[in-house]
């Protein structure tokens, strides 16, 4: 997307993405479910993501 904005000093700055616009978050969620879904319908959360989601499993 190469999105930038000008600061008050006139320099070009890359903005932080707060709401996920312009990212592939929806595809990431689909890949997570496809890869980690269990036979009972639950989704096991990978270890690196557990601190962010505050759980190790999403129940069906």
C-alpha positions as CSV (number, residue, x, y, z in Angstrom):
1,X,0.0,0.0,0.0
2,X,3.0,2.3,0.6
3,X,0.8,4.6,2.8
4,X,2.6,7.6,4.3
5,X,1.7,10.9,5.9
6,X,3.6,14.2,6.4
7,X,4.4,15.2,10.0
8,X,4.2,18.7,11.2
9,X,7.9,19.0,10.4
10,X,7.2,18.0,6.8
11,X,8.9,14.5,6.9
12,X,7.2,11.5,5.4
13,X,6.2,8.9,8.0
14,X,4.8,5.3,7.7
15,X,1.7,5.2,9.9
16,X,1.0,2.4,12.4
17,X,-1.9,0.1,11.4
18,X,-4.3,0.0,14.4
19,X,-7.4,-1.6,12.9
20,X,-5.9,-4.1,10.4
21,X,-7.0,-2.2,7.3
22,X,-4.7,-3.0,4.4
23,X,-3.5,-6.3,6.0
24,X,-4.4,-9.9,5.5
25,X,-5.9,-10.5,8.9
26,X,-8.9,-12.3,7.5
27,X,-6.7,-14.7,5.6
28,X,-4.5,-15.3,8.7
29,X,-7.6,-16.3,10.7
30,X,-8.7,-18.7,8.0
31,X,-5.3,-20.3,7.9
32,X,-5.2,-20.6,11.7
33,X,-8.5,-22.4,11.7
34,X,-7.6,-24.7,8.8
35,X,-4.3,-25.7,10.3
36,X,-5.2,-26.0,14.0
37,X,-8.9,-27.1,14.1
38,X,-9.4,-30.3,16.2
39,X,-11.9,-33.2,15.5
40,X,-14.3,-31.8,18.1
41,X,-14.5,-28.4,16.3
42,X,-12.2,-26.5,18.7
43,X,-9.2,-24.6,17.5
44,X,-5.9,-25.1,19.3
45,X,-4.0,-21.8,19.5
46,X,-0.3,-22.0,18.7
47,X,2.1,-21.3,21.6
48,X,3.4,-17.9,20.2
49,X,-0.2,-16.5,19.9
50,X,-1.4,-17.7,23.3
51,X,-0.3,-14.6,25.3
52,X,-2.2,-12.3,22.9
53,X,-5.4,-14.4,22.9
54,X,-5.1,-15.2,26.6
55,X,-6.2,-18.8,25.9
56,X,-4.8,-22.0,24.5
57,X,-8.0,-23.2,22.8
58,X,-11.1,-21.7,21.2
59,X,-14.0,-24.0,22.0
60,X,-16.7,-24.8,19.4
